[in-house]
Every structure is written in C-alpha cells, then in structure tokens.
Amino acid sequence: MLVDNHNRTINYLRLAVTDRCNLRCNYCMPSEGINFAKNDKLFTIEELTKLSAIMVAQGIDKIRITGGEPFVRKDLMVLLTQLASMDGLEDISITTNATLIGPYIDELKELGIKNINVSLDAIDKATFERITRRNQYDVVHNNLIRLITEGFNVRINFIALDGQNTQDILPILELTKHYNVAVRYLEEMPFNGGTKSFNTIAWDYRRILEHIKEAHPNYYKLESPKTSTSINYKIPGFKGSFGVIPSFSRTFCGSCNRLRISATGDVITCLYAKASANLRDIMRAANSQENIKNEILKAVGNRAKTGFEAQEKYKNVFSNSMTSIGG
C-alpha cells in the first residue's frame, strides 16, 4: 500500500501513454503544437505493462490511461489487453477526445473496459471547431453517442472557458436529460504551454452552479466517494447527472489519492508541482523493478499537502502544457 506523508492512501494512477494529440485545443497548447517527445523518449508498451505491474504490486488498483490522446498510439490495445488480465487491478479507465476511439469500441467491450471520460468543451459544432482548431465534431459526436448507447460508463469533461464556450453550459447539460451520462464542468487551469497565465478565473465552480441553478433550480446533491474530485448533482426527471470539478479552486486536495506518470516517465504527485522523479532511464537500467519501487515511495513520501502549497513552491510550473503532463 502507498501512503503519502499526509496519511493519504494512493491507489489511483493516471498513466499517460503519449504526449501527442490530434487536436490543438487553444487552452492546452499553441496552434503549432509543442515540442513533442521523440519515440525513444516514450515508454514502450512492454515498459508500460511492466511499470503498471510494479505499481499494482504497490497497491494501485485503478489505472486511468491518458495522453495526449491515447488512441494516437496504434499499439494501445496491446497495453489494454495486458492490463485487463492483471491481477489486483480493479478498474481500467480511459480519457479520450473520442476522435479515434470508434474502431476500438467493440474490442474495449470484450476486454470489459467500460469507464470512458470524453473531453468535450462544446456541444455546438462551430464552437467546438474554434476551440479545437480541427474539423472533428461529427466524428466525436457520433462516437460519444455510440459509447453512451452501447453501455459504457461515460463522463463528459467540459472545461468552462470564459468568452469561448460558457454559452454551451446549459445545452450540453441536455444530454443528461435523454441519456444516462455524467457531464462534469471543470474550472480552467493554467497549463496551456505558456500561452497565458492567470491568478483568478471568471468561471469557478460556484459560478457554474449558479448559472445552472437559474435554469434548473431543483437540482440536488448526490453522495460521492470520499476521493472524488467532482461534486455531483442530479436534476429531477433527468436520466443522467452533472458535477463540478474545482480543479483551480482545489477543494479536494485533502482526499487526493492520485499519482501521475507522464508519457516520458515523469512522476507527478500534484498537477501544480514539478516532476519529482523520472522513471524512464531507471526502467532501462539494471535492477529496474526495485529502483522504480524506491522512487515511487520517495515521491509519495514527499507530496505537497495541497495544490496551493505546490504552486507556491514551483512558481514556474505553469509553462507546462496539459498534453505533456498527462492532462
């Protein structure tokens, strides 16, 4: 079992398999992209499988596969197949932009992988294309509806971007009226590859809730797991639910059970902190299993208590792009 220096049990790993993405969302990176890692700087599928097994042996029972966009990797299903047969791993989840997932939906069902988070910041086509700088709306929408109707546990992650998509907050909520899907509104975060920085945000979780309350005054709060990052709600008569994730306000740090490993091997104990170790070269050297375990223990034993504490310590961390830190 992994327990950090603030007595928080760590059982959830966010594992990035690539830093590449086929969209260019304007809050994540510049239009020209970032300096993506060369292939030899990324973990191989064999290394990702070995790393996952080491982490599961240390008490990780949930792994979320992230990127970049995970399905950019053509060999992703090989890793997912390995994870699906791993003893002790209870939950395999994927975060995706749903542009490339279509051909793999049937195979995911066969593997029993049902928890899919879809990043979708607009339900309006023009707004979607303006934010993502790509013409992929129809593909994303079709794959989203297919995932929902074919029995996947789908959560839509919608980042509230001032002046860009807040007019879609209520329209995207309509999906929960007709489908058993969760829409989760995230606060904007300053990890955009250095394109801008900010100390406050116009749309924090309170304002999002107030906006929804004007249209749906009868929504009520749901019980959520202690480690949940989202505060969840339901509108009477709606099939699905919605939630808010205070990712900038950081109200959930006290119960954080997460650890991140980037596609290039960085161990990230908090999004607002710098990497505490890199496992890639350790993985490729002698005694890798034991040395990786020791690095993980060291990282977990030196976590910041909150995102604010980490931000104070690492003031220039905001030059990162979300796609490079497993966002």
PyMOL commands that set and color helices and strands:
alter all, ss='L'
color gray80, all
select helices_A, chain A and resi 39-41+45-57+70-72+76-84+102-111+125-132+137-149+166-173+175-178+205-215+253-255+280-283+288-300+307-313+317-319+322-324
alter helices_A, ss='H'
color red, helices_A
select strands_A, chain A and resi 2-3+9-10+12-16+62-66+91-96+115-119+153-160+182-187+220-221+231-234+241-245+258-261+266-268+277-278
alter strands_A, ss='S'
color yellow, strands_A
deselect
rebuild
show_as cartoon
